[in-house]
Amino acid sequence: MAKRDYYDILGATKGSSDTDLKKAYRKKVKELHPDQNQDNPKAEEQFKEVNEAYDILKNAEKKAAYDRFGHAAFEGGTGASAGQGQGQGFSGGGFSDVFDDLFGNFTGGRRSSGQRATRGQDLRYNLRVSLEEAFSGKQANISVPSSVACEKCDGTGAEGGAKPENCSTCAGMGKVRAQQGFFTVERTCPTCHGRGQIIKNPCGSCAGAGRVQKDRSLNVNIPGGVETGTRIRLAGEGEAGLRGGPTGDLYIFIEVEDHPIFQREGVNLFCSIPISMTTAALGGEIEAPTIDGGRSRVKVPLGVQSGKQLRLRGKGMPALRGAGSGDLYIELEVETPTNLTPRQKELLREFEAESKNNNPASQDFFGKVKNFWEGMKG
């Protein structure tokens, strides 16, 4: 009996676009699914027929040949009937494309071939530095426990550096298929565990993994201006790949320690300096520390109040990615004297008696309080 036209089987027309063909195929798949047509004994055969038709028409080269020569283009064992068409149920390429579109696969994505070589994992190293080191930068020597390529087998995992062989169970695909009714279930190959290759004579040093555990010593350049959360990437310094796979990366995460004198906000630094009552009242000069270990003379204005900030330009932290530096802010804290002698108390009382017009902030505040109380009485 002559074979039906592939376009007729799909319910499409010659010249239909790839998108239209796929839509037509998906419609037929749902319509003729054997589970939905248990009372139709021809459903399974029709379903396979649809699968065969789409397997030819979805391929640009096969479609062109079919459009020109019809079924004769595939006679002689080169077409779908030779190995991809009838009798393959759900395992054909055409259905698997649509099956992935409709349902996805068991791992949430498209199917992939077995992994012959696996990329090594990225590693993380937490590095604590002082604020002074974050200011000036430093060369840090770190010891990183990691997997490195086995020297005995050159990372191949095979004794003597021999190359792995394709797994005979899965033919190097890393996955095997098992027929379950109308479905073909794809599983990880139990022989090669998804790698697609096997090692007949594993290396004695790495047991076939191609890598061994070893501590590595690395010199890391910490640039000036780093702050907590800064991440430095060292390409290729992570874990060695499995059986010759590419090496992962090493990420250095910086944590800057708290400082007893300076507080940091971005590129700016803050420093609180106590001053005496007399210095605050009469003005003067103080000596302020800087993060580079230096000293700066700071002029205290006459009658300064506690909390006043004085800025030293360019005395903060360097910018990590850019020119210039932040500023250093000196916050003045007027200190109240303690453990006064009788004479000091006497002098302060005399000073208080003469200072009724020297406290404008107090006068303004208590003036507002007085008005508030009078308002409450009214």
Stockholm file with secondary structure:
# STOCKHOLM 1.0

chainA/1-378         MAKRDYYDILGATKGSSDTDLKKAYRKKVKELHPDQNQDNPKAEEQFKEVNEAYDILKNAEKKAAYDRFGHAAFEGGTGASAGQGQGQGFSGGGFSDVFDDLFGNFTGGRRSSGQRATRGQDLRYNLRVSLEEAFSGKQANISVPSSVACEKCDGTGAEGGAKPENCSTCAGMGKVRAQQGFFTVERTCPTCHGRGQIIKNPCGSCAGAGRVQKDRSLNVNIPGGVETGTRIRLAGEGEAGLRGGPTGDLYIFIEVEDHPIFQREGVNLFCSIPISMTTAALGGEIEAPTIDGGRSRVKVPLGVQSGKQLRLRGKGMPALRGAGSGDLYIELEVETPTNLTPRQKELLREFEAESKNNNPASQDFFGKVKNFWEGMKG
#=GR chainA/1-378 SS CCCCCHHHHHTCCTTCCHHHHHHHHHHHHHHHCGGGCTTCTTHHHHHHHHHHHHHHHTSHHHHHHHHHHGGGGGTTTTSHHHHTSTTCGGGSHHHHHHHHHHHCCTTSSCCCCCCSSBCCCCEEEEEEECHHHHHHCEEEEEEEEEEEECTTTTTSSBGGGCCCEECTTTTTSSEEEEEETTEEEEEECTTTTTSSEECSSBCTTTTTSSEEEEEEEEEEEECTTCCTTCEEEETTCSCCCBTTCCCCCEEEEEEECCCSSCEEETTEEEEEEEEEHHHHHHCEEEEEECTTSCEEEEEECTTCCTTCEEEETTCSCBCTTSSCBCCEEEEEEEECCCSCCHHHHHHHHHHHHTCTTSCHHHHHHHHHHHHHHHHHHC
#=GC SS_cons         CCCCCHHHHHTCCTTCCHHHHHHHHHHHHHHHCGGGCTTCTTHHHHHHHHHHHHHHHTSHHHHHHHHHHGGGGGTTTTSHHHHTSTTCGGGSHHHHHHHHHHHCCTTSSCCCCCCSSBCCCCEEEEEEECHHHHHHCEEEEEEEEEEEECTTTTTSSBGGGCCCEECTTTTTSSEEEEEETTEEEEEECTTTTTSSEECSSBCTTTTTSSEEEEEEEEEEEECTTCCTTCEEEETTCSCCCBTTCCCCCEEEEEEECCCSSCEEETTEEEEEEEEEHHHHHHCEEEEEECTTSCEEEEEECTTCCTTCEEEETTCSCBCTTSSCBCCEEEEEEEECCCSCCHHHHHHHHHHHHTCTTSCHHHHHHHHHHHHHHHHHHC
//
